[in-house]
Structures are given as structure tokens and as C-alpha cells.
Amino acid sequence: MAKKTTFQVWAEYLPVRGLLGILAILPRRVAVNIGIFLARVFYLLTGGRKDVALKNLTIAFPEKDDDERLALLKASFANLGRVLGEFSQFEKLTRAELDEMVEFEFEDPAFVSSPERQHIDAEREKGRGMILVGPHLGNWEIGVFAYSAAREPLTYLARPLDNPKIEGLVARLRSRFGNRSIDKTNSVSAAFEVLRSGGILGALPDVNMHPKDGIFVPFFGLEACTTRGLAMLAMRTNALIMPMCCVWDAAKGKYVVRYGSVIEPAEAPVADRNAEIYRLTAETAAAMESFIRMAPDQWIWTHKRWKTRPPGEAPIY
């Protein structure tokens, strides 16, 4: 992609900064409601890649009818508006406010005392690194933001935005409680150091990958090209892979963070390295699918998740 001119950078940045600035000075609930309203207007005016989303929903939920899928699509756009509204508040949210807004599963005594949780805590105390993986579900932004405020900062993999001014703004808001990002396109050595030192690495592995960077594993019953990088990192550093998501619970009026079952690499050496990469990647994808099925109205259905196809298969989109 060609480098943007100074005019293009500022022409894109100023509206974004203005919108976030206006929402930031409003009460949180008002900002969220405006965000939801704007997302719904955007959907009505643009269609929001409706054809892609409905194709994805047909793949994921063949048992649902067209009206049900359309309702999920509209709800997913409203959820994006909620993400926008909440993100605008990051500059002023306190730890105490986040504690009221976000309920972590590790606050549940039954979960804390479970053998799996005790195993994870014991391994972390030994200095073992952990990869937190989650889908673009619910409010992934506030999930990571609140985690750094309530538990410990983490390093997350992200592709920098192609507008440096907007990237700087977003990175500053995300890092208020110590989180930092590393460019996922040149991340191997930095990610390796984070995990080797016992740190936490965050990643969102529910997106389509180019064949050279991914492998095909089942996702909603259809092969999807998924990053193999996280499995390779886990194997090289003996890191735990912990599925996590942060979804909006309307009944509780707050976000709820849920964990899946920990995924661990086999003890080295493994007889078949490629089979181990496949296993770890497939189990991670299955955890992402499980989370999405729990709250299908809060995932980004407009993403072309099945764009890359195995050799010889016809395009889906």
C-alpha cells in the first residue's frame, strides 16, 4: 500500500479525533448510545457488506432462517457501535470504574479453586509465559484494557493502522494501564522475548490468513485458513494458550470475561511437528468458535473469514 500524503493523514485523522473527542466528554451511557446509533445508520446507508455477512451466517448457522440471520447481522453492527462508544471513554475511565463495568471469571470462587486454574497459576508462578487468545467478539478492546487494570499489563499483536496519526491515538488509549503493542507482521523475536520472560501475549486469531502464514483447520464446520504462528510460538517457548473473550451481558448491565480450557503444547520433542502445530491451531479455532456460538450477535460477520480456500476449491465470496 502506498504511503499516505500528509494531507490524507490529517484528512482522516481530524474526523476520527473529533468524533472520539466529542464522545469522550459525554457521559459513558450517552456515548455508547450514540455509537450504537451511528453504527445502525452506517448499516442502513451502506449495507455493511451485507452479502458477505449473510454468506458467513449461512455457513455458521445453516439451521437459521434468513430473518434470524439478518437480525444477528444488525445486532453485530450495534455491537460495533458499543465498542466505539466505550473506546471513546478509555482516556478517563478509572480502575474502580472498570471494576464495576467488567466482571472477570477469576472473581468466581468456584473458578479460582478449580484444578485447572490452580494449575495455570502454579505454572505462571514458575515463570511460564501465556498467550491470551480471543475472537473479535463482544468488546475485545475493553477486555484487554480492563485486564491490564485489574491483573497485569500484556503485550498484544496488532497490525498498525496505515494512518500514523490514528495509530498513535489508538495506541495511546490502549496503553493507559501498561499494555503495549508489537507489529504482528514483524513480531517473532519480540513475541518470543515476551513469552520467554514469563509475560503475557495477546492475539486475535479469528481472521483469514494468507496460505503462506496459515493452515486450514475446521471453523464452523468449514476449513478456514488460520494463523500457525501462535502454535509455533507456544511450542518454542512452552507457553500456555488461554482462550478468553469479553461479551456484553444485557441482563447484568456489564461486560463478562470468560475463559476457555487451557491449551498446552506437548512436551518436546514431538514426533510430528506439523501435526502438533495443527492440533494447537485447531483447538484454538474450536475455542474461538465456541465463544462466538455463545454470543453470535456480537461477532464481526462482515469479515471474509473463509476467503482463502484450499487448492482447487471455488471461492466463497
N, C-alpha and C positions, 0 to 999 in steps of 0.2 A: 504494500500500500504506500502511495506517495506521501511524503511528509506534508503536513498541512501548512499553509501560509499563516503568517501572523494574523492576518485578517480573519481567516477561517477559525483559528484557535479562539480568538476573542468573540467572534460572532456566535460560536457555540457555547462558550463559557458564560457569557453575561446572562443569557436567559436562564441557564441552569442555576447560576449563582443567585440570580434574582428570585427564582421560584423557591429554592431552598431557604433563602434569606427571609422571604415573606412567611413561609410556613413555619420557620424556626421561631418567630416572635409570637406565633399564635399558641393558644393552649393546645396541649397534645391531642385531645379528642377532636378539636376543630381541625387541626392539621391532618389528622388521619381521615376524617370525613371528607375533606377537600381532596385529598389524594385519591380516595375511592371514587369520588365524583369525576375527577379528571380522567381516571383510568376508564371509567364507563363511557365517557364522552369520546375518548380516543378509540375505543372499540366500535362505537356507533359510526364514527366518521371514517374509519379506515378498514373496518372489518377484521383488523388484528390478525392477519394471516389465518383467517377462519378455516380455509380449506386444509391447511397443514394441521391445525389443531384437531379438526374433526377426523382427519385420517388417523392421527395418533390415538384419539379416543376410541375409534373403531377397533384399532389393533389391541388396545389395552382392555377395553370393555365391550367385547362383541355382544354380550348379553343385554346391553342397554339399548334403548331406542334413541332415535335422533333427538327428541326433545330432552331426554335426560343428558345426553352428551352436550347439547347446546347449553343447558343450564350449568354444567360443570365448567364449560369454557367461559361463560360470563362471570361465574364466581371466581375463576382463576385470575381474570383481569381485575376484579375488585380487590383481590388479594395483593396484586402488584401495587395497586394504589395505596393499600395499607402499608406495604413495605416502604413506599416513597414517603408517606406521612410520618412514619416512625423514624426513618433515616434523617429527616429534617430536624429531629429533636436531639440527635446524638450530641450536639455541642453543649447542651445544657442539662442532660439527664445525669442525676447523681447515682451513686451506688445504691443508696436507700430506695430511690425510685425504681431502679432496675430490679431490685429485690422484690418489690411489690408487683411489678409487671410480669416477671418471668419466674415460673415455677420449675425448678430442676428436680429431676427424678432422684438425684442423690440426696435430696432432703427427706425422702421417704425412708423411715427407719427399716422397713422390710427390705428395701433395695440395698441400703447400706450394709445390712447384716448378711446379705446373700453371699454364698460361697464364691460366685463369680466376681462380685465387687471386691471382696476381700482379696481374691487372687490378683485382681488388677492393681489394687492399692499396694499390695506387697511387691509386685513387680516394678511398679513406679518408684517405690522407695529404694529399690535396688539400683535405680538409675536407668531403667529401661524406657526407651522413647515410645511415643504413642502417636498414631496417625488418626485424627478425628475426621471421619468421612460423613458427608451428608448430602442430600439432594437439594436442588433449588426448590425447596418446599417450605410453605409457611413463610416465616421470616428468618431466613438463614443469616441475614445481616445482624439482627438483634440477638440471635442465638449466640453467635461468636462474640459479639460486643459484650453481652451480659456474662458470658463465660469468663472473659478476661477480668471483669469487675468482681465476680463472685469467687472465682477459683484461682486462675493464673493466666498470664498472657500466653498467647500462642503465635506461631508463625503460620501464615496461610499462603497457599499457592494461588496466584491470580495472574491473568494476562492483563498487563497495563492497558488502560484506555488509550486510544490513539490521539486523544487531546491531552497534552501535558498539564494544562491548567485545571481541567476537570479531574484528571487523575490525582493531582496534588490535593485538591479539595476533598475528594473521596477518601484518599489515604489518611489525611489529617483527622477526619472524623472517625474513621475506623480505628485509629491507633490511640485514642484518648486514654485508654487504660492499659497501654503497653503492647497491644498487638502490633505485628509488623508483617509486611507482605514481601514475598520474593516472586520474581517473574517466573511463571511456570514453564516458559519456553527455554530458559537457561538456568534451571533450578537444581540440577542433580547434586552438585558439590555443596551448595548451601543447604539443601534439604538433608543431605547426608550428615552434615555437621550438626544440624538441629537435633536429629534423632540420635546420633552417636553420643551427644552430650546429655541425653535424657529429656530433651524438650518435647513439645507438642507441635505437630504439623497438621494444619487444617487443609482439607481439599474437598471439592465438589465434583465427584466423578460420574455424574449422571448426564454427561453431554457426549455428543457424537465426536468420534475421533477419526483422524486420517489413518488409513491402513498401516502406515509405517510406524505409527505411535500406539496402535491399539490391537486388541484381539477381539474376536467375536465370542460373546457369551450370551446366554439367554436373558432377555429382559421383557417381561410381559409376554412370554412365550415365543418371542421372535428374536433371532440373532441380532445383536447390536454391537457395533464396534466401540470398545470401551478401553480406556487407558490401561496399559500394562505397567506403567511407571510406578504406581503405588505398591503393587505387589513386589516389584523388583526392589524398591526401597525397603520394604518390610523384611524381605529376605536378606538383604545385605546388612541391615542394622539390627535384625531381630526385634523389630518394633511391633507393638500391639496395633491392631487395626480396630478402632472403636466406632461403630456406626452411631450417628447422633442426628436428631432433627429437632426443629423448633417450630411448633404449629400453634395457630391461634385457636383457643378454646372459647367459643362464644358463651357457653354456659358459665364458665369460671370468670370470663371477662379478663383473661390474661393469656400469656403465651406459656406453653408447656413444652419442656425439653424432655425428650425421650431417648433412651439408648437401646440399641440392638445388642445381640450377643457378640462378645469379643471374637475377633478373627485373628488367629495366630499362625505365623509361618512354621513349617515343620523344622525340627532340629536339623541343622546342617551336619553332614552333606546330604542332599536329596538325590535319589537315583535318577529322577527325570525332572530337570529344572523347568522345562516348558510346561509340564503337567502341573507343577506346583504353582507357577505363575497363573495358569488357567484356573486352578482351584481357588486361589485367593481372590482373583478378579471376579469369578463367577459368584462366590459367596458375598463379595462386596456389592455386586449388582443386585443380587437377590435381597440384600438388606435394604438397598435403595427402593426397590420395587415394593417391599413390604411397608415401608414408611409412606410411599405415595398412595398405596391402596387404603391406608388408614385415613388419609385426608386428600382425596383426589381433586377436590375443589381448590387446592392451594398449590398445585404444581404448575410449571410453565409449559403448557401443552403446545404452545406455538413453536417450540424448538424442534428442529428436524432431527430428532433423536436417532432415527433409523435411516439417515441419508446415505451413509456408507454401507454398501452391500457386499456380501461375499462374491468372489469372482463368478461371473455367469448369471448372477441374479439380476432381474429387472429392477430399475429404480422404483422407489415407493412414492416419491414426490414429483 
